[in-house]
Amino acid sequence: MRIVGLTGGISSGKSTVSNLFKAHDIPVVDADLVARDVLKKGTGGWKKVVSAFGQDILQPDGEVDRPKLGQIVFSNPEKRQLLNRLLAPYISSGIFWEISKLWLKGFKVIVLDVPLLFEAKMDRWTKPIIVVWVNPETQLKRLMLRDSTSEDDALNRINAQMSLDLKRDKADIVIDNTGSREDLEEKFRSVLFEVKKPLTWT
């Protein structure tokens, strides 16, 4: 079984590449979806986060107000590290469970879509590692447009992550997504060919 690592930065186009894999019948384990599950009301992750951040982060129905929690952690590196530390064990277990289910179904190639692939040290489980890269100007412009946010807010969120240039240096395969959607799809075709190559022992 080949576990392909897929990562990028906010507004780099990682989700688009993830969807292209799905469209070509390659299963994707999405760490963000797993993270949502581990924050559901009453779960172990939910209890830890409410205990650390207080009842103020809850909606009236008792679920975590994700945008509110996001605002807290994006503007405070210590709180962001605390949140990552609290949820990491639950997210790792959830990801392993999803991979196991797909392996049992007989899939030979699985894509692991993780925004914090390097930060969470999940890169050691994956080969090859694909980084979806854009230049800083394009990333900022796309994020401001996508979320209708100010330049300061957008920069805060970009700077809260490992830089895309650093991720690019750690990648086995880099997809430059600075161009058009058509450019991206063309580059994706050659990446798809690479990841679908038969597994060898060399």
N, C-alpha and C positions, 0 to 999 in steps of 0.2 A: 504494500500500500504506500502511495506517495501522498504526503501531507504538504501542500503548497502554502507557504505563508504569504498573505496579501496585506499590505499596509500602505499608509500614505499620510497625508495631513488633512486637516479640515479644509474642505472645498478643493481638494486636489483631484477629485474624480474617482476615488477608490470605490465608492458605492456603484458607480456606473460600470466599472470593470467587474465588480462582484456580480452585477446583474447580467453582464455579458457571459460570464462563466455559467450562470444558471441557465441562460438561454441556449447554451451548448451542452446542456445535460450534465454539467459537472456540479456535484453538490457543494454547497457553501455552508460552513458553520460560522454564523455571524456572532462575534463576541458581544456586540451591542444588544442583540436580542437576548442572549444568555444573561447579560447584566440586568436587563429589565426584569427577567424572571426572578433573579436572586434578590431583587428589591421589592417584590410583591408583598403586600400586607401579610404579616404573620410569619414570614420566612426568617431563617437565621440571619440572613443579610440585612433584612428590614430591621430586626431587633437591634443589631449592632449599630446601624446607622442612626436610628432614632435615639439610642442611648448616647451616642457621641455628639449628635447635632441638635438634639432637642425636638420637642413636639411642634415647634414653629415650622418645620419643613414638611408637615403633613397637610394634606387636603382635608376637607370636612369628612370625606368617606374613609379616612385613615390611610389612604395610599400616599406614597411619597410624592410631593410636588417637585417633579424633576427639574423644570425650569428654575424654580427657586433654589434648589440644591446646586444646580449648575452655576447660578450667579455667585453663590457663596464660594464654591471651590475654584472657579475660574479666576477670581480676583485675589485668592489667598493660597499661595503655593503649599503652605504647611497643612491647610485643611484639605487640599487636593491630595497630598501624599497620604494623609490620614484615611481619606475615603478609599483610595486605591488599596491601601494596606488592609483595610477592613473587608473589602469585597473580593480581593484577589483569590483567596482560597475557594470561595463559593463559585467564582467565575471559572477558575481552572477545572474544578470538579464537573461543572456543567458542560464545559467544552469537551472534556474527556468522554463524558457520557454520550454527547451527540456524535462524536467521532466513532465511538464503539458501535453505536446503532447503525451508522452508515457502513462501517466495516463488515458488520454481520449481514448487511444486505448485499454485500459483494462488490461494493464500489472500490475501484483500484486507485482513483485519484480523488482527493478531497481538498477543497480550498478552505483555509482557516483565515477568516477576515477579521483582523484584530488591529484597531487603531494604535494600541500601545504594545505592539508585538515585541519591540526591543526593550521598552521600559519594563514590561512584565516578564522579560526573559523567556518568552514563548518561542523566540526565534530558534532556540536550540532543538525544538521539536520538528522544525519545518525545513524542507529543501525541495525546490529552490525558494528563495525569498524574493517576492516581487514588490517593488516600491513604485507607487504611482506618484510621479513628481510634477510639479509646476514651478515656474519662477515666482519669487515673492510678490511681485507686482500683480501678476495674474491671480494668485491665491487671495490677496487682499481684496481685489476688485470683485472676484466671484463671491466671496463670503459676504461682503457688504450688500451686493445685489441679491443674493439668495435669502439672507435673513433680515433685509431692510434695516441694517444696523449701522451705527456710527463707526468712523475709522478707529477711534480709540477702543471701542468694544471689540471690534474685529481683531485689532492688533493684540489685545489682551488674550483673546482665545487662541490666536496663532502662536503667541509667545509662551502659552501654557504648555505647548507640546514640544517634543524634540524637533529640532529644525529638519526640514525636508532634505536639505543638503547633507546633513549627517546621516539621515536614513538612507539616502541614495548611495553614500559611500559603503554602507553595510549590505547593500542588496546584491543578489545574484543577477537579477533582471530588473532593469529600470524602464518604466513606461513614461515617456515624456508626454504629458497631457496639456501642454501649453497651447496646442493648436485646436483644430475643429473636432467635432464629434466624428467626422469621417476619418480624419487622421488617426484618432484614437482607435477606431474599429479596425483600421488597416494594421496598426501596430499590434493590436490584440490578437489578430489572426496568427502572427508568427509566434507569439507567446503561447497561444493555445497548442500549436504544433509541438513546441518544446515540452510542455507539461504532459502531453499525451503520449510522448515517446515511451516505448516499453521500458519497464524497469530492468536494470542490469545489476550485476554484482560488482561492477567496477566503479 
